[in-house]
Amino acid sequence: MPRSDTIESKLHSVLSRIQASALSHGRQASDIELLAVSKTQPADNLRKAYSAGQRHFGENYLQEAIEKKDVLADCQIIWHFIGAIQSNKTRVIAEHFSWVHSVDRLKIAQRLSEARTSEQTPLNICLQINISNEPTKAGLSLAELPEIAKQIQLLPNIKLRGLMALPAPNLDYDKQRNSFAKVKHAFNSLNQQGLALDTLSMGMSNDIEAAIAEGSTIVRIGSAIFGARK
């Protein structure tokens, strides 16, 4: 049995939280993907999580991610880019990742679409929503979301899968749920307009339960798996 402080044990603890929360809200845990947020973690830590069964990893920093991707080329990892996107980095992102969660403007989506080759499978993308209207945080407003989403879904070589949100930190469970409920409402509204979205990327180590209660399909967990970042 693994020690309680190992990456393997922490990973299983997070999966247990997901399972319990899903069951309490009448959902299947299998409908919720755990994305291990591995920024600043050495490749060896990712390999330990991979050996324990983890397959989806999220990276924020492009150069660091590419280096780890090379080191872990023998692993069947599904790589997600979840960091801020600079226009001059879109080609590298489009070439090396299966998912991008942090698309916050039409120009970025267009550049990702142009950079993704027709030989590759479509790049899965989520639109980042600035749900708490924080002036220092990237993301689309709810008001501009519908028109931009409709334009993005028409682009070739990418597939608009859903929405991503990172609300302002709040330890109050009801307030957490309220923020995520706004994202779910926007998600449902877009689907009613014919967009056929299937992904809600929301929930982190401190608010997994609230996110799952409001329909999250991908939870992004870092510190609860790898420990506090140095």
ChimeraX attribute file (.defattr): number of C-alpha atoms within 10 A of each C-alpha:
attribute: neighborCount
match mode: 1-to-1
recipient: residues
	/A:1	5
	/A:2	9
	/A:3	9
	/A:4	11
	/A:5	11
	/A:6	15
	/A:7	21
	/A:8	22
	/A:9	17
	/A:10	20
	/A:11	22
	/A:12	18
	/A:13	15
	/A:14	17
	/A:15	17
	/A:16	13
	/A:17	15
	/A:18	22
	/A:19	17
	/A:20	15
	/A:21	20
	/A:22	21
	/A:23	13
	/A:24	13
	/A:25	13
	/A:26	9
	/A:27	16
	/A:28	14
	/A:29	19
	/A:30	11
	/A:31	12
	/A:32	21
	/A:33	18
	/A:34	23
	/A:35	22
	/A:36	27
	/A:37	25
	/A:38	25
	/A:39	21
	/A:40	13
	/A:41	18
	/A:42	11
	/A:43	19
	/A:44	12
	/A:45	15
	/A:46	24
	/A:47	17
	/A:48	14
	/A:49	25
	/A:50	20
	/A:51	12
	/A:52	14
	/A:53	12
	/A:54	20
	/A:55	19
	/A:56	21
	/A:57	24
	/A:58	25
	/A:59	24
	/A:60	18
	/A:61	16
	/A:62	19
	/A:63	12
	/A:64	15
	/A:65	25
	/A:66	16
	/A:67	12
	/A:68	17
	/A:69	17
	/A:70	11
	/A:71	13
	/A:72	16
	/A:73	10
	/A:74	8
	/A:75	14
	/A:76	11
	/A:77	17
	/A:78	14
	/A:79	20
	/A:80	25
	/A:81	25
	/A:82	23
	/A:83	16
	/A:84	16
	/A:85	21
	/A:86	9
	/A:87	12
	/A:88	10
	/A:89	14
	/A:90	19
	/A:91	15
	/A:92	15
	/A:93	23
	/A:94	25
	/A:95	14
	/A:96	17
	/A:97	20
	/A:98	20
	/A:99	23
	/A:100	28
	/A:101	24
	/A:102	24
	/A:103	25
	/A:104	22
	/A:105	19
	/A:106	14
	/A:107	12
	/A:108	19
	/A:109	25
	/A:110	17
	/A:111	16
	/A:112	27
	/A:113	22
	/A:114	17
	/A:115	17
	/A:116	23
	/A:117	16
	/A:118	12
	/A:119	7
	/A:120	12
	/A:121	12
	/A:122	18
	/A:123	23
	/A:124	19
	/A:125	26
	/A:126	25
	/A:127	27
	/A:128	24
	/A:129	25
	/A:130	22
	/A:131	20
	/A:132	16
	/A:133	15
	/A:134	11
	/A:135	8
	/A:136	7
	/A:137	15
	/A:138	18
	/A:139	24
	/A:140	20
	/A:141	15
	/A:142	14
	/A:143	9
	/A:144	11
	/A:145	20
	/A:146	17
	/A:147	10
	/A:148	16
	/A:149	19
	/A:150	15
	/A:151	12
	/A:152	21
	/A:153	17
	/A:154	11
	/A:155	15
	/A:156	16
	/A:157	20
	/A:158	28
	/A:159	19
	/A:160	24
	/A:161	22
	/A:162	23
	/A:163	26
	/A:164	31
	/A:165	24
	/A:166	20
	/A:167	20
	/A:168	14
	/A:169	11
	/A:170	12
	/A:171	10
	/A:172	10
	/A:173	13
	/A:174	11
	/A:175	13
	/A:176	22
	/A:177	18
	/A:178	14
	/A:179	20
	/A:180	27
	/A:181	18
	/A:182	16
	/A:183	26
	/A:184	19
	/A:185	12
	/A:186	17
	/A:187	22
	/A:188	16
	/A:189	13
	/A:190	19
	/A:191	14
	/A:192	11
	/A:193	10
	/A:194	10
	/A:195	18
	/A:196	15
	/A:197	18
	/A:198	14
	/A:199	21
	/A:200	27
	/A:201	26
	/A:202	26
	/A:203	25
	/A:204	22
	/A:205	14
	/A:206	16
	/A:207	21
	/A:208	21
	/A:209	23
	/A:210	24
	/A:211	27
	/A:212	26
	/A:213	18
	/A:214	22
	/A:215	21
	/A:216	27
	/A:217	20
	/A:218	21
	/A:219	25
	/A:220	22
	/A:221	24
	/A:222	21
	/A:223	16
	/A:224	17
	/A:225	24
	/A:226	22
	/A:227	13
	/A:228	8
	/A:229	10
	/A:230	5
